[in-house]
Amino acid sequence: MIPQCNPKANYKKYREEIDKAITKVLSSGSYVLGEQVTGFEDEFSSFLGISETIGVANGTDAIELALRACKIGNSDLVATVSHTAVATVSAIRRVGAKPIFVDIEEDFFTMSPKSLAAVINEYDIKAIVVVHIYGQMADMQGILDLAKQKDIPVIEDCAQAHGATQESKMAGTWGDIGCFSFYPTKNLGAMGDAGAVVTNNMEIANRLREIRQYGWKERYISIREGINSRLDEIQAAVLRVKLKYLSMDNNHRKEIAALYNKNMDNLNHIIVPKLRTGNEHVYHQYVILSEHRDTIRRELEEDGIFCGLHYPKPVHLQSIYHKNSYNILDLDVTEQFSSQILSLPMYPELNLEEAREVTARIKNIKL
């Protein structure tokens, strides 16, 4: 059997170090916002090349806190994409704001600056949440140029882009704030839920630290409304172990992607992922497009090869979000791709022979 992702295999690879790190935390008696969280925040900032990292409970909270730090609230309009995990939009709704959905680029699955421009020119957009999806960054320069015209803050959703770069600059460091999830299946994954918010703006960083812990300026004294969203010591300790190997694991993902590209590039019923010029893709997912998606998926599963759908139904077509958003644009690309996308097995413990088996089976499927 070849699963689509395999966090258990990642744990087994680093088990000795992870177990040692967890035991150290358990023995310390300090379990929330202690030295492991501080250590991870410092090390992740160094990895990204950014000044401030604020550990939080999960990636959804990271986006919510980023919006709150930008003073986004009731009835404010936030531009984002519908081709994303629902968590992106959930965070917008949790602060009382309304998402305005923009379409994605055909080649890269990421926010279309052209579609964004149409929204910005028509509506009073208070923030932009850009999603770097599948391991590849959106056109940040194009998006930032539009945002600067009207002084709109830009928040990067980097839940699928740990270590991805554009023009050698890391995801999460382009906009005003970057948001990360460390869910176990991510390129950098904890052993449970975890997240972080990053920024170069000290005023925003201080605000974020207050918001993540009840709005406290000092213990028990709140100066603003806040929530409880703290990264715990065990998850921070695990992330410190895994961060050391992130670049190595990402490089193996690239090797798998290169093999997939080579072996499927000449199949006329499949479109392999395209790489944006200047981008370094870290392949959180390897997503193909095919009008025969369902047949390919079914045939592979019959052979014990499991694929994913990221995502089967765009957020704007889900009833709860349809009535709580402004759908002013036709999202033609988003809707077309939702019926064609297929995520092949992709994780750093997948060996190249297994990857060859995946492509060999795809080639043998009769359509």
TORKOL-4160 file (C-alpha; in steps of 0.2 Angstrom, whole numbers, padded with zeros to 4 digits, m for minus):
367
<pt num="1" X="0000" Y="0000" Z="0000"/>
<pt num="2" X="0006" Y="0018" Z="m0004"/>
<pt num="3" X="m0004" Y="0031" Z="0006"/>
<pt num="4" X="m0006" Y="0049" Z="0000"/>
<pt num="5" X="0003" Y="0055" Z="0015"/>
<pt num="6" X="0012" Y="0047" Z="0030"/>
<pt num="7" X="0015" Y="0057" Z="0046"/>
<pt num="8" X="0019" Y="0041" Z="0055"/>
<pt num="9" X="0033" Y="0037" Z="0044"/>
<pt num="10" X="0040" Y="0054" Z="0047"/>
<pt num="11" X="0039" Y="0051" Z="0066"/>
<pt num="12" X="0048" Y="0034" Z="0065"/>
<pt num="13" X="0062" Y="0042" Z="0055"/>
<pt num="14" X="0065" Y="0055" Z="0069"/>
<pt num="15" X="0058" Y="0045" Z="0083"/>
<pt num="16" X="0074" Y="0044" Z="0095"/>
<pt num="17" X="0076" Y="0063" Z="0094"/>
<pt num="18" X="0057" Y="0067" Z="0096"/>
<pt num="19" X="0055" Y="0055" Z="0110"/>
<pt num="20" X="0070" Y="0062" Z="0119"/>
<pt num="21" X="0063" Y="0080" Z="0116"/>
<pt num="22" X="0046" Y="0076" Z="0123"/>
<pt num="23" X="0053" Y="0067" Z="0138"/>
<pt num="24" X="0063" Y="0082" Z="0142"/>
<pt num="25" X="0048" Y="0093" Z="0142"/>
<pt num="26" X="0038" Y="0081" Z="0153"/>
<pt num="27" X="0052" Y="0081" Z="0165"/>
<pt num="28" X="0053" Y="0100" Z="0165"/>
<pt num="29" X="0036" Y="0104" Z="0173"/>
<pt num="30" X="0034" Y="0118" Z="0161"/>
<pt num="31" X="0021" Y="0115" Z="0147"/>
<pt num="32" X="0015" Y="0131" Z="0140"/>
<pt num="33" X="0025" Y="0146" Z="0133"/>
<pt num="34" X="0041" Y="0140" Z="0141"/>
<pt num="35" X="0059" Y="0138" Z="0134"/>
<pt num="36" X="0054" Y="0126" Z="0120"/>
<pt num="37" X="0042" Y="0139" Z="0113"/>
<pt num="38" X="0055" Y="0153" Z="0114"/>
<pt num="39" X="0068" Y="0142" Z="0106"/>
<pt num="40" X="0057" Y="0137" Z="0092"/>
<pt num="41" X="0051" Y="0155" Z="0089"/>
<pt num="42" X="0070" Y="0160" Z="0088"/>
<pt num="43" X="0075" Y="0146" Z="0077"/>
<pt num="44" X="0060" Y="0148" Z="0065"/>
<pt num="45" X="0063" Y="0167" Z="0063"/>
<pt num="46" X="0081" Y="0163" Z="0059"/>
<pt num="47" X="0076" Y="0150" Z="0046"/>
<pt num="48" X="0064" Y="0162" Z="0038"/>
<pt num="49" X="0075" Y="0177" Z="0039"/>
<pt num="50" X="0062" Y="0187" Z="0049"/>
<pt num="51" X="0063" Y="0196" Z="0065"/>
<pt num="52" X="0047" Y="0190" Z="0075"/>
<pt num="53" X="0039" Y="0173" Z="0076"/>
<pt num="54" X="0024" Y="0171" Z="0088"/>
<pt num="55" X="0019" Y="0153" Z="0092"/>
<pt num="56" X="0000" Y="0149" Z="0092"/>
<pt num="57" X="m0012" Y="0134" Z="0094"/>
<pt num="58" X="m0015" Y="0131" Z="0076"/>
<pt num="59" X="m0015" Y="0138" Z="0058"/>
<pt num="60" X="m0033" Y="0144" Z="0058"/>
<pt num="61" X="m0029" Y="0154" Z="0074"/>
<pt num="62" X="m0014" Y="0161" Z="0066"/>
<pt num="63" X="m0024" Y="0169" Z="0052"/>
<pt num="64" X="m0038" Y="0175" Z="0064"/>
<pt num="65" X="m0024" Y="0183" Z="0075"/>
<pt num="66" X="m0016" Y="0191" Z="0060"/>
<pt num="67" X="m0033" Y="0198" Z="0055"/>
<pt num="68" X="m0036" Y="0205" Z="0072"/>
<pt num="69" X="m0019" Y="0212" Z="0073"/>
<pt num="70" X="m0023" Y="0222" Z="0057"/>
<pt num="71" X="m0039" Y="0228" Z="0066"/>
<pt num="72" X="m0050" Y="0218" Z="0054"/>
<pt num="73" X="m0068" Y="0216" Z="0061"/>
<pt num="74" X="m0086" Y="0216" Z="0058"/>
<pt num="75" X="m0092" Y="0218" Z="0040"/>
<pt num="76" X="m0075" Y="0222" Z="0034"/>
<pt num="77" X="m0071" Y="0215" Z="0017"/>
<pt num="78" X="m0057" Y="0203" Z="0015"/>
<pt num="79" X="m0051" Y="0197" Z="m0002"/>
<pt num="80" X="m0045" Y="0179" Z="m0003"/>
<pt num="81" X="m0047" Y="0163" Z="m0014"/>
<pt num="82" X="m0060" Y="0150" Z="m0014"/>
<pt num="83" X="m0047" Y="0137" Z="m0020"/>
<pt num="84" X="m0041" Y="0134" Z="m0002"/>
<pt num="85" X="m0043" Y="0124" Z="0014"/>
<pt num="86" X="m0059" Y="0130" Z="0022"/>
<pt num="87" X="m0049" Y="0135" Z="0037"/>
<pt num="88" X="m0043" Y="0151" Z="0028"/>
<pt num="89" X="m0061" Y="0157" Z="0026"/>
<pt num="90" X="m0066" Y="0151" Z="0043"/>
<pt num="91" X="m0053" Y="0162" Z="0051"/>
<pt num="92" X="m0060" Y="0177" Z="0041"/>
<pt num="93" X="m0078" Y="0174" Z="0047"/>
<pt num="94" X="m0072" Y="0172" Z="0065"/>
<pt num="95" X="m0067" Y="0190" Z="0066"/>
<pt num="96" X="m0084" Y="0195" Z="0058"/>
<pt num="97" X="m0077" Y="0200" Z="0042"/>
<pt num="98" X="m0084" Y="0194" Z="0025"/>
<pt num="99" X="m0073" Y="0186" Z="0011"/>
<pt num="100" X="m0073" Y="0192" Z="m0006"/>
<pt num="101" X="m0067" Y="0177" Z="m0017"/>
<pt num="102" X="m0056" Y="0180" Z="m0032"/>
<pt num="103" X="m0051" Y="0168" Z="m0045"/>
<pt num="104" X="m0034" Y="0158" Z="m0047"/>
<pt num="105" X="m0022" Y="0158" Z="m0061"/>
<pt num="106" X="m0023" Y="0143" Z="m0073"/>
<pt num="107" X="m0005" Y="0138" Z="m0072"/>
<pt num="108" X="m0001" Y="0139" Z="m0054"/>
<pt num="109" X="m0018" Y="0137" Z="m0043"/>
<pt num="110" X="m0014" Y="0153" Z="m0034"/>
<pt num="111" X="m0022" Y="0170" Z="m0033"/>
<pt num="112" X="m0024" Y="0179" Z="m0049"/>
<pt num="113" X="m0018" Y="0197" Z="m0048"/>
<pt num="114" X="m0030" Y="0201" Z="m0063"/>
<pt num="115" X="m0045" Y="0195" Z="m0053"/>
<pt num="116" X="m0039" Y="0203" Z="m0037"/>
<pt num="117" X="m0037" Y="0220" Z="m0046"/>
<pt num="118" X="m0055" Y="0219" Z="m0052"/>
<pt num="119" X="m0061" Y="0217" Z="m0034"/>
<pt num="120" X="m0049" Y="0230" Z="m0027"/>
<pt num="121" X="m0055" Y="0243" Z="m0040"/>
<pt num="122" X="m0074" Y="0239" Z="m0036"/>
<pt num="123" X="m0074" Y="0237" Z="m0017"/>
<pt num="124" X="m0067" Y="0244" Z="m0001"/>
<pt num="125" X="m0055" Y="0229" Z="0003"/>
<pt num="126" X="m0048" Y="0230" Z="0021"/>
<pt num="127" X="m0036" Y="0215" Z="0019"/>
<pt num="128" X="m0029" Y="0202" Z="0007"/>
<pt num="129" X="m0026" Y="0184" Z="0012"/>
<pt num="130" X="m0015" Y="0176" Z="0000"/>
<pt num="131" X="m0014" Y="0157" Z="m0001"/>
<pt num="132" X="0002" Y="0149" Z="m0006"/>
<pt num="133" X="m0005" Y="0132" Z="m0011"/>
<pt num="134" X="0003" Y="0115" Z="m0013"/>
<pt num="135" X="0020" Y="0121" Z="m0009"/>
<pt num="136" X="0021" Y="0135" Z="m0022"/>
<pt num="137" X="0020" Y="0154" Z="m0019"/>
<pt num="138" X="0008" Y="0166" Z="m0027"/>
<pt num="139" X="0013" Y="0181" Z="m0037"/>
<pt num="140" X="0018" Y="0191" Z="m0022"/>
<pt num="141" X="0025" Y="0206" Z="m0032"/>
<pt num="142" X="0010" Y="0207" Z="m0042"/>
<pt num="143" X="m0001" Y="0206" Z="m0027"/>
<pt num="144" X="0009" Y="0218" Z="m0017"/>
<pt num="145" X="0009" Y="0231" Z="m0031"/>
<pt num="146" X="m0010" Y="0231" Z="m0031"/>
<pt num="147" X="m0011" Y="0232" Z="m0012"/>
<pt num="148" X="0001" Y="0246" Z="m0010"/>
<pt num="149" X="m0010" Y="0257" Z="m0022"/>
<pt num="150" X="m0024" Y="0257" Z="m0008"/>
<pt num="151" X="m0013" Y="0253" Z="0007"/>
<pt num="152" X="m0021" Y="0236" Z="0010"/>
<pt num="153" X="m0012" Y="0225" Z="0022"/>
<pt num="154" X="m0007" Y="0208" Z="0015"/>
<pt num="155" X="m0007" Y="0192" Z="0025"/>
<pt num="156" X="0001" Y="0176" Z="0018"/>
<pt num="157" X="m0007" Y="0159" Z="0022"/>
<pt num="158" X="0009" Y="0148" Z="0022"/>
<pt num="159" X="0001" Y="0132" Z="0029"/>
<pt num="160" X="0007" Y="0123" Z="0013"/>
<pt num="161" X="0023" Y="0132" Z="0010"/>
<pt num="162" X="0036" Y="0129" Z="0023"/>
<pt num="163" X="0053" Y="0134" Z="0015"/>
<pt num="164" X="0045" Y="0139" Z="m0002"/>
<pt num="165" X="0054" Y="0154" Z="m0009"/>
<pt num="166" X="0051" Y="0167" Z="m0023"/>
<pt num="167" X="0066" Y="0176" Z="m0029"/>
<pt num="168" X="0075" Y="0168" Z="m0015"/>
<pt num="169" X="0064" Y="0176" Z="m0002"/>
<pt num="170" X="0054" Y="0165" Z="0010"/>
<pt num="171" X="0035" Y="0162" Z="0010"/>
<pt num="172" X="0029" Y="0172" Z="0025"/>
<pt num="173" X="0041" Y="0186" Z="0023"/>
<pt num="174" X="0034" Y="0196" Z="0009"/>
<pt num="175" X="0018" Y="0203" Z="0016"/>
<pt num="176" X="0014" Y="0212" Z="0032"/>
<pt num="177" X="0011" Y="0195" Z="0041"/>
<pt num="178" X="0014" Y="0177" Z="0038"/>
<pt num="179" X="0003" Y="0163" Z="0045"/>
<pt num="180" X="0009" Y="0145" Z="0047"/>
<pt num="181" X="0001" Y="0128" Z="0051"/>
<pt num="182" X="0011" Y="0114" Z="0059"/>
<pt num="183" X="m0003" Y="0101" Z="0057"/>
<pt num="184" X="0005" Y="0084" Z="0057"/>
<pt num="185" X="0004" Y="0081" Z="0038"/>
<pt num="186" X="0013" Y="0098" Z="0034"/>
<pt num="187" X="0031" Y="0099" Z="0027"/>
<pt num="188" X="0035" Y="0105" Z="0045"/>
<pt num="189" X="0022" Y="0095" Z="0056"/>
<pt num="190" X="0020" Y="0094" Z="0074"/>
<pt num="191" X="0012" Y="0079" Z="0083"/>
<pt num="192" X="m0004" Y="0088" Z="0085"/>
<pt num="193" X="m0011" Y="0105" Z="0081"/>
<pt num="194" X="0001" Y="0120" Z="0081"/>
<pt num="195" X="0004" Y="0136" Z="0072"/>
<pt num="196" X="0014" Y="0152" Z="0071"/>
<pt num="197" X="0012" Y="0170" Z="0065"/>
<pt num="198" X="0028" Y="0179" Z="0058"/>
<pt num="199" X="0031" Y="0198" Z="0055"/>
<pt num="200" X="0045" Y="0211" Z="0054"/>
<pt num="201" X="0034" Y="0224" Z="0062"/>
<pt num="202" X="0037" Y="0225" Z="0081"/>
<pt num="203" X="0021" Y="0234" Z="0084"/>
<pt num="204" X="0011" Y="0220" Z="0076"/>
<pt num="205" X="0021" Y="0207" Z="0085"/>
<pt num="206" X="0018" Y="0214" Z="0102"/>
<pt num="207" X="m0001" Y="0215" Z="0097"/>
<pt num="208" X="m0001" Y="0197" Z="0092"/>
<pt num="209" X="0007" Y="0191" Z="0108"/>
<pt num="210" X="m0006" Y="0200" Z="0118"/>
<pt num="211" X="m0020" Y="0194" Z="0108"/>
<pt num="212" X="m0014" Y="0175" Z="0109"/>
<pt num="213" X="m0016" Y="0176" Z="0128"/>
<pt num="214" X="m0032" Y="0185" Z="0133"/>
<pt num="215" X="m0026" Y="0202" Z="0128"/>
<pt num="216" X="m0014" Y="0202" Z="0142"/>
<pt num="217" X="m0001" Y="0216" Z="0143"/>
<pt num="218" X="0005" Y="0208" Z="0160"/>
<pt num="219" X="m0002" Y="0193" Z="0169"/>
<pt num="220" X="m0021" Y="0195" Z="0172"/>
<pt num="221" X="m0021" Y="0212" Z="0165"/>
<pt num="222" X="m0030" Y="0213" Z="0148"/>
<pt num="223" X="m0028" Y="0229" Z="0138"/>
<pt num="224" X="m0037" Y="0222" Z="0122"/>
<pt num="225" X="m0049" Y="0208" Z="0118"/>
<pt num="226" X="m0040" Y="0192" Z="0115"/>
<pt num="227" X="m0041" Y="0173" Z="0114"/>
<pt num="228" X="m0032" Y="0158" Z="0121"/>
<pt num="229" X="m0021" Y="0152" Z="0107"/>
<pt num="230" X="m0004" Y="0146" Z="0114"/>
<pt num="231" X="0009" Y="0134" Z="0106"/>
<pt num="232" X="0012" Y="0121" Z="0119"/>
<pt num="233" X="0030" Y="0116" Z="0125"/>
<pt num="234" X="0028" Y="0098" Z="0118"/>
<pt num="235" X="0024" Y="0103" Z="0100"/>
<pt num="236" X="0037" Y="0117" Z="0101"/>
<pt num="237" X="0050" Y="0104" Z="0106"/>
<pt num="238" X="0045" Y="0092" Z="0091"/>
<pt num="239" X="0045" Y="0106" Z="0079"/>
<pt num="240" X="0063" Y="0111" Z="0084"/>
<pt num="241" X="0068" Y="0093" Z="0080"/>
<pt num="242" X="0060" Y="0093" Z="0063"/>
<pt num="243" X="0065" Y="0110" Z="0058"/>
<pt num="244" X="0083" Y="0104" Z="0057"/>
<pt num="245" X="0078" Y="0092" Z="0044"/>
<pt num="246" X="0065" Y="0102" Z="0034"/>
<pt num="247" X="0077" Y="0107" Z="0020"/>
<pt num="248" X="0082" Y="0089" Z="0018"/>
<pt num="249" X="0065" Y="0083" Z="0018"/>
<pt num="250" X="0059" Y="0097" Z="0005"/>
<pt num="251" X="0073" Y="0092" Z="m0006"/>
<pt num="252" X="0067" Y="0074" Z="m0007"/>
<pt num="253" X="0050" Y="0080" Z="m0011"/>
<pt num="254" X="0057" Y="0089" Z="m0026"/>
<pt num="255" X="0066" Y="0073" Z="m0031"/>
<pt num="256" X="0049" Y="0064" Z="m0031"/>
<pt num="257" X="0041" Y="0078" Z="m0041"/>
<pt num="258" X="0055" Y="0078" Z="m0054"/>
<pt num="259" X="0052" Y="0059" Z="m0056"/>
<pt num="260" X="0033" Y="0062" Z="m0058"/>
<pt num="261" X="0036" Y="0076" Z="m0070"/>
<pt num="262" X="0048" Y="0066" Z="m0081"/>
<pt num="263" X="0037" Y="0050" Z="m0081"/>
<pt num="264" X="0020" Y="0059" Z="m0085"/>
<pt num="265" X="0025" Y="0074" Z="m0095"/>
<pt num="266" X="0021" Y="0065" Z="m0111"/>
<pt num="267" X="0003" Y="0059" Z="m0106"/>
<pt num="268" X="m0009" Y="0069" Z="m0115"/>
<pt num="269" X="m0023" Y="0066" Z="m0103"/>
<pt num="270" X="m0014" Y="0073" Z="m0088"/>
<pt num="271" X="m0007" Y="0090" Z="m0084"/>
<pt num="272" X="0008" Y="0090" Z="m0072"/>
<pt num="273" X="0011" Y="0105" Z="m0060"/>
<pt num="274" X="0020" Y="0120" Z="m0068"/>
<pt num="275" X="0033" Y="0130" Z="m0059"/>
<pt num="276" X="0032" Y="0149" Z="m0058"/>
<pt num="277" X="0048" Y="0158" Z="m0064"/>
<pt num="278" X="0058" Y="0163" Z="m0049"/>
<pt num="279" X="0049" Y="0151" Z="m0037"/>
<pt num="280" X="0056" Y="0136" Z="m0027"/>
<pt num="281" X="0042" Y="0124" Z="m0025"/>
<pt num="282" X="0042" Y="0113" Z="m0009"/>
<pt num="283" X="0028" Y="0101" Z="m0015"/>
<pt num="284" X="0017" Y="0099" Z="0000"/>
<pt num="285" X="0006" Y="0091" Z="m0013"/>
<pt num="286" X="0009" Y="0085" Z="m0030"/>
<pt num="287" X="m0007" Y="0089" Z="m0039"/>
<pt num="288" X="m0011" Y="0084" Z="m0057"/>
<pt num="289" X="m0026" Y="0089" Z="m0068"/>
<pt num="290" X="m0036" Y="0077" Z="m0078"/>
<pt num="291" X="m0053" Y="0076" Z="m0085"/>
<pt num="292" X="m0052" Y="0058" Z="m0081"/>
<pt num="293" X="m0048" Y="0061" Z="m0062"/>
<pt num="294" X="m0061" Y="0050" Z="m0055"/>
<pt num="295" X="m0056" Y="0035" Z="m0065"/>
<pt num="296" X="m0038" Y="0037" Z="m0062"/>
<pt num="297" X="m0041" Y="0039" Z="m0043"/>
<pt num="298" X="m0052" Y="0023" Z="m0043"/>
<pt num="299" X="m0040" Y="0013" Z="m0053"/>
<pt num="300" X="m0025" Y="0018" Z="m0042"/>
<pt num="301" X="m0035" Y="0014" Z="m0026"/>
<pt num="302" X="m0039" Y="m0003" Z="m0032"/>
<pt num="303" X="m0020" Y="m0006" Z="m0033"/>
<pt num="304" X="m0017" Y="0001" Z="m0015"/>
<pt num="305" X="m0011" Y="0018" Z="m0021"/>
<pt num="306" X="m0021" Y="0032" Z="m0012"/>
<pt num="307" X="m0023" Y="0049" Z="m0018"/>
<pt num="308" X="m0031" Y="0065" Z="m0011"/>
<pt num="309" X="m0043" Y="0079" Z="m0017"/>
<pt num="310" X="m0037" Y="0096" Z="m0012"/>
<pt num="311" X="m0051" Y="0102" Z="m0013"/>
<pt num="312" X="m0066" Y="0093" Z="m0020"/>
<pt num="313" X="m0078" Y="0108" Z="m0017"/>
<pt num="314" X="m0073" Y="0126" Z="m0018"/>
<pt num="315" X="m0077" Y="0136" Z="m0002"/>
<pt num="316" X="m0089" Y="0148" Z="m0011"/>
<pt num="317" X="m0100" Y="0134" Z="m0017"/>
<pt num="318" X="m0102" Y="0127" Z="0001"/>
<pt num="319" X="m0119" Y="0134" Z="0008"/>
<pt num="320" X="m0113" Y="0141" Z="0024"/>
<pt num="321" X="m0100" Y="0152" Z="0016"/>
<pt num="322" X="m0110" Y="0156" Z="0000"/>
<pt num="323" X="m0122" Y="0166" Z="0011"/>
<pt num="324" X="m0109" Y="0174" Z="0021"/>
<pt num="325" X="m0098" Y="0181" Z="0007"/>
<pt num="326" X="m0099" Y="0192" Z="m0008"/>
<pt num="327" X="m0097" Y="0182" Z="m0024"/>
<pt num="328" X="m0095" Y="0196" Z="m0036"/>
<pt num="329" X="m0084" Y="0187" Z="m0049"/>
<pt num="330" X="m0086" Y="0172" Z="m0059"/>
<pt num="331" X="m0073" Y="0159" Z="m0052"/>
<pt num="332" X="m0072" Y="0149" Z="m0068"/>
<pt num="333" X="m0054" Y="0142" Z="m0066"/>
<pt num="334" X="m0058" Y="0138" Z="m0048"/>
<pt num="335" X="m0074" Y="0129" Z="m0052"/>
<pt num="336" X="m0066" Y="0120" Z="m0067"/>
<pt num="337" X="m0051" Y="0113" Z="m0058"/>
<pt num="338" X="m0061" Y="0107" Z="m0043"/>
<pt num="339" X="m0067" Y="0092" Z="m0054"/>
<pt num="340" X="m0050" Y="0089" Z="m0061"/>
<pt num="341" X="m0037" Y="0090" Z="m0047"/>
<pt num="342" X="m0029" Y="0074" Z="m0040"/>
<pt num="343" X="m0015" Y="0074" Z="m0027"/>
<pt num="344" X="m0003" Y="0060" Z="m0029"/>
<pt num="345" X="0006" Y="0052" Z="m0015"/>
<pt num="346" X="0019" Y="0064" Z="m0008"/>
<pt num="347" X="0029" Y="0064" Z="0008"/>
<pt num="348" X="0048" Y="0063" Z="0012"/>
<pt num="349" X="0048" Y="0045" Z="0016"/>
<pt num="350" X="0041" Y="0040" Z="0000"/>
<pt num="351" X="0055" Y="0032" Z="m0010"/>
<pt num="352" X="0059" Y="0034" Z="m0028"/>
<pt num="353" X="0054" Y="0016" Z="m0032"/>
<pt num="354" X="0037" Y="0018" Z="m0025"/>
<pt num="355" X="0035" Y="0035" Z="m0035"/>
<pt num="356" X="0040" Y="0025" Z="m0051"/>
<pt num="357" X="0026" Y="0012" Z="m0046"/>
<pt num="358" X="0013" Y="0026" Z="m0045"/>
<pt num="359" X="0018" Y="0033" Z="m0062"/>
<pt num="360" X="0019" Y="0016" Z="m0070"/>
<pt num="361" X="0002" Y="0012" Z="m0064"/>
<pt num="362" X="m0005" Y="0028" Z="m0071"/>
<pt num="363" X="0002" Y="0024" Z="m0088"/>
<pt num="364" X="m0006" Y="0008" Z="m0088"/>
<pt num="365" X="m0024" Y="0014" Z="m0085"/>
<pt num="366" X="m0035" Y="0012" Z="m0100"/>
<pt num="367" X="m0046" Y="0027" Z="m0103"/>
